[in-house]
Amino acid sequence: MRFATWSAGGAVRAGVVSDSGLHALPEGTTVLDLVRAGLPAALAAGEEALRGPAVPLDSVRLLPPLEAPTVRDFVTFEEHVEGMVAPSGEPVAPEWYQAPTFYFTNPYALVGAHDDVPVPPGSQRFDFELEVAVVVGAVEGSDGASLTPEQARDHVFGYTVLNDWSARDLQFREMAVKLGPAKGKDSATTLGPWLVTADELEPHRDAEGFLALDMRVSVNGEQIGQDLLSNMGWPFEELIAYASRGTEVRAGDVLGSGTCGNGGCLGELWGRRGELSPPPLRPGDVVEMTVEGIGTIRNRVVEGVELPPVRAARPRPRTRTRAA
């Protein structure tokens, strides 16, 4: 089943997607409510909604499928990491293989499947990142802490397409301080077009437990990258288990796969080619991503706000006592 959130006529509604359009859930019910109720209850609510009238898809603005409490983004594709470190001539760090690394990104910056995306202030190297995200669900009304991968599988509610928009120049500057990414990543993250429940994608699971979904991205109609989701270094169940290690994950948490390889972002190609080819994204560019079994998101890059340059730190003395 596919759950969506949309706005029309000044009202926000949530519901189920069918070939006929969008079927609204009872007013006031959100997709996050369904995720917190658990997959069986959500499927039952969806079946009830499908009995109602359909709203045409082209008559609404699709919003992110849910208001995520937290968004973690992992880096699980070895090929992507290889490309990003290529300019240094160094191999993939051995630490990458030891555990699935992630960072927290901005849940306030989520945008819908067809929303315009402004260039972040001060950035000249704007980039996309083709990913799939898993949404954590409740099991019998409960969240999870220190889950095993087997337990984590029961907490998989569904999947959506994720575009982790990246200001590479800002990102690399701040990560040189051994912290981040931060402002290089928090201007926008596309989620959409809807949330596909886990049962729908089970037929794509391969013998090793990965989802073998085709992933493609194009800019202005020209394909830039293509990969299989099954090239991840860890399956989603292990990402959820790791995220919950020594802490907890809660229903509605979003975990990104990280950027796929083979052109899943421009930064990987710049690293391998030693030049900005294809060029960074500019206003007017249209980025389209399609993941098999989930759907397509399509965003246009637009001008961002112009802000004054960030003030540099002033040199500080090393005095240890106040002046008299």
C-alpha positions in Angstrom: 0.0 0.0 0.0 1.1 3.6 -0.7 0.4 6.4 1.8 0.7 10.0 0.9 0.3 13.5 2.3 -0.9 16.4 0.2 -2.3 19.9 0.3 -5.2 21.2 -1.7 -7.3 24.3 -1.2 -5.4 25.3 1.8 -6.0 22.0 3.6 -3.5 19.2 4.4 -4.8 15.6 4.2 -3.3 12.1 4.3 -4.5 9.0 2.5 -3.9 6.1 0.2 -2.7 6.2 -3.4 -4.5 4.1 -6.0 -4.6 4.0 -9.8 -7.7 6.3 -9.5 -5.9 8.9 -7.3 -5.8 9.8 -3.6 -8.2 8.4 -1.1 -8.3 10.5 2.1 -8.1 9.1 5.6 -10.4 10.5 8.2 -9.8 14.2 8.7 -7.0 14.8 11.3 -5.4 11.4 10.7 -1.8 11.7 9.6 0.6 9.2 8.0 2.7 9.5 11.2 -0.3 8.4 13.2 -0.5 5.2 11.0 3.2 4.5 11.4 2.9 4.8 15.2 -0.1 2.5 15.1 1.9 -0.2 13.3 1.7 -1.8 9.9 -1.3 -4.1 10.4 -3.4 -1.3 11.7 -2.2 1.0 9.0 -3.1 -1.5 6.3 -6.6 -1.9 7.7 -7.1 1.9 7.8 -5.9 2.1 4.2 -8.3 -0.5 3.0 -11.1 1.5 4.6 -9.9 4.7 2.9 -9.9 3.0 -0.5 -13.6 2.7 -0.3 -14.0 6.4 -0.4 -13.8 8.8 -3.4 -10.5 9.6 -5.2 -8.9 13.0 -5.6 -6.9 13.3 -8.9 -3.1 13.4 -8.3 -2.6 16.3 -10.6 -5.0 18.5 -8.5 -2.8 18.5 -5.4 0.6 19.4 -4.1 2.4 16.3 -2.7 4.1 17.0 0.6 6.7 14.7 2.3 4.8 11.5 3.1 5.2 12.1 6.8 6.6 14.6 9.4 9.6 12.7 10.5 10.7 13.2 14.1 14.3 12.5 13.1 16.2 11.9 9.9 19.5 9.9 9.9 21.4 9.5 6.7 23.9 6.6 6.3 26.7 6.0 3.8 26.3 2.4 2.7 27.4 2.3 -0.9 31.1 1.5 -1.2 31.3 2.7 -4.8 30.0 6.1 -3.8 32.6 6.4 -1.0 35.4 5.4 -3.5 34.4 8.2 -5.8 34.2 10.8 -3.1 37.7 10.0 -1.8 39.2 9.6 -5.3 40.8 13.1 -5.5 42.9 12.3 -2.4 44.2 9.1 -3.9 43.4 7.3 -0.7 41.5 4.0 -0.5 38.2 3.8 1.4 38.9 4.2 5.1 39.0 0.8 6.8 36.6 2.3 9.5 33.9 2.5 6.8 33.8 -1.3 6.7 33.5 -1.7 10.5 30.1 -0.2 11.0 27.4 1.7 9.1 28.2 5.4 9.6 25.4 8.0 9.7 24.8 11.6 10.6 21.6 13.4 11.7 20.1 15.8 9.1 17.4 18.5 9.4 13.8 17.2 9.7 12.6 20.8 9.3 14.0 20.9 5.7 12.0 18.1 4.2 10.3 19.0 0.9 7.8 17.3 -1.3 8.2 15.3 -4.5 7.7 18.2 -6.9 8.7 21.2 -4.8 11.2 23.7 -6.0 14.6 23.6 -4.2 16.6 26.8 -3.7 20.4 26.8 -4.0 21.8 27.2 -0.4 23.2 30.7 0.4 26.8 31.0 -0.7 27.0 27.7 -2.5 28.5 27.3 -6.0 28.7 23.5 -6.0 25.1 22.3 -5.5 24.5 18.6 -5.9 21.9 15.9 -5.6 22.1 12.4 -3.9 20.0 9.5 -5.0 18.9 7.4 -2.0 16.1 5.2 -0.6 14.9 5.8 2.9 13.3 3.3 5.3 10.7 4.5 7.8 10.7 2.9 11.2 7.3 1.7 12.5 5.9 0.6 15.8 5.5 -3.1 16.7 2.4 -3.7 18.9 2.4 -0.1 19.8 6.0 -0.1 21.0 9.2 1.6 19.7 12.6 -0.2 19.8 15.9 0.0 21.7 19.1 -2.0 21.1 17.3 -4.1 18.5 18.8 -7.1 16.8 18.6 -7.1 13.0 15.9 -9.8 13.2 13.9 -7.6 15.6 14.5 -4.5 13.4 12.9 -6.2 10.4 9.6 -6.2 12.2 10.0 -2.4 12.7 10.3 -1.7 9.0 7.1 0.1 8.1 8.0 1.1 4.5 10.2 2.9 2.1 10.4 6.2 0.1 12.7 8.0 -2.3 15.2 10.4 -0.7 17.2 13.1 -2.3 19.9 14.5 0.1 20.6 17.8 -1.6 24.2 18.8 -0.9 26.2 22.1 -1.0 29.5 20.4 -1.6 31.7 23.5 -1.1 30.1 24.2 2.2 30.2 20.6 3.2 33.9 20.1 2.5 34.8 23.3 4.3 33.1 22.4 7.5 34.2 18.7 7.4 37.8 19.9 7.3 37.2 20.9 10.9 36.5 17.2 11.6 32.8 17.9 12.2 29.7 17.7 10.1 28.3 17.7 7.6 26.0 20.5 8.8 25.1 23.6 6.6 26.3 21.7 3.6 23.3 19.4 4.0 20.4 21.0 5.8 18.9 23.3 3.2 16.6 20.6 1.7 15.9 16.9 1.6 13.2 15.6 -0.7 11.1 12.7 0.5 8.5 11.1 -1.8 6.4 10.7 -3.7 4.8 8.5 -1.1 5.5 5.9 1.5 5.3 2.3 0.2 4.7 -0.3 2.8 7.3 -3.0 3.3 5.1 -5.9 2.1 4.9 -4.4 -1.4 8.7 -4.6 -1.9 9.3 -8.0 -0.4 9.1 -9.7 -3.9 12.3 -7.7 -4.7 14.3 -9.1 -1.8 17.3 -11.2 -3.1 18.9 -14.3 -1.6 21.2 -12.1 0.6 18.4 -10.1 2.1 18.8 -7.0 0.1 16.1 -5.2 -2.0 17.2 -5.4 -5.6 15.5 -2.2 -6.8 16.6 -0.2 -9.9 17.6 3.4 -9.1 18.0 6.1 -11.7 18.6 9.9 -11.7 18.6 12.4 -14.5 19.2 16.1 -14.9 17.3 18.0 -17.5 16.2 14.7 -19.1 19.8 13.3 -19.4 20.5 10.2 -17.2 23.4 10.8 -14.9 23.4 7.7 -12.7 21.9 4.2 -12.3 22.5 1.5 -9.6 20.8 -1.3 -7.7 19.7 -0.7 -4.1 21.1 -4.2 -3.4 24.6 -2.8 -3.7 24.3 -1.5 -0.2 26.9 -2.7 2.3 24.3 -3.4 4.9 20.6 -4.1 4.6 18.1 -1.7 6.1 17.4 -4.0 9.1 21.1 -3.7 10.1 20.9 0.1 9.8 17.9 0.2 12.1 19.6 -2.1 14.6 22.8 0.0 14.5 20.8 3.3 15.0 19.0 1.7 18.0 22.3 0.5 19.5 22.5 1.7 23.1 19.6 4.1 22.5 16.2 3.9 20.8 14.5 4.4 17.5 10.9 5.6 17.4 8.1 5.2 14.9 8.4 7.7 12.1 12.2 8.0 12.2 13.6 8.1 8.7 16.9 6.4 7.8 18.5 7.1 4.5 20.5 4.5 2.6 23.2 6.9 1.6 24.0 7.8 -2.0 24.1 4.9 -4.5 27.1 4.4 -6.7 27.6 4.8 -10.5 26.6 8.4 -10.7 24.2 8.6 -7.7 25.5 12.1 -7.2 27.7 14.6 -9.1 30.4 14.6 -6.4 31.3 11.0 -7.0 31.7 11.8 -10.8 33.8 14.9 -10.0 36.0 12.8 -7.8 36.6 10.1 -10.4 37.0 12.5 -13.4 39.1 15.2 -11.6 36.9 17.9 -13.0 33.4 19.4 -12.4 31.7 17.3 -15.1 28.8 17.3 -15.3 28.7 20.8 -13.8 27.1 21.7 -10.5 23.4 22.3 -10.4 22.1 25.7 -11.4 18.7 27.4 -11.2 16.5 26.0 -13.8 17.9 22.5 -13.7 15.4 19.7 -13.1 16.5 16.6 -11.2 14.4 13.5 -11.5 14.8 10.3 -9.5 13.0 7.0 -10.0 13.2 4.0 -7.8 11.6 0.7 -9.0 8.6 -0.2 -6.9 8.4 3.2 -5.1 8.0 6.0 -7.7 9.5 9.2 -9.0 10.4 12.6 -7.5 11.1 15.6 -9.7 12.4 18.9 -8.3 13.4 22.1 -10.1 16.4 24.0 -8.7 15.7 27.7 -8.2 17.6 30.8 -7.0 18.3 30.9 -3.3 18.3 33.9 -0.9 21.3 36.2 -1.0 22.8 36.7 2.5 25.9 38.5 3.7 29.1 36.4 3.9 29.7 34.6 7.2 32.0 36.6 9.5 35.4 34.9 10.1 36.5 34.1 13.6 38.6 36.7 15.3 42.0 35.7 16.6 41.8 35.1 20.3 44.4 35.6 23.0 45.3 32.8 25.3 44.9 34.8 28.5 43.7 32.8 31.5 42.8 35.5 33.9 40.6 38.6 33.7 42.3 42.0 33.4 42.3 44.1 36.6 
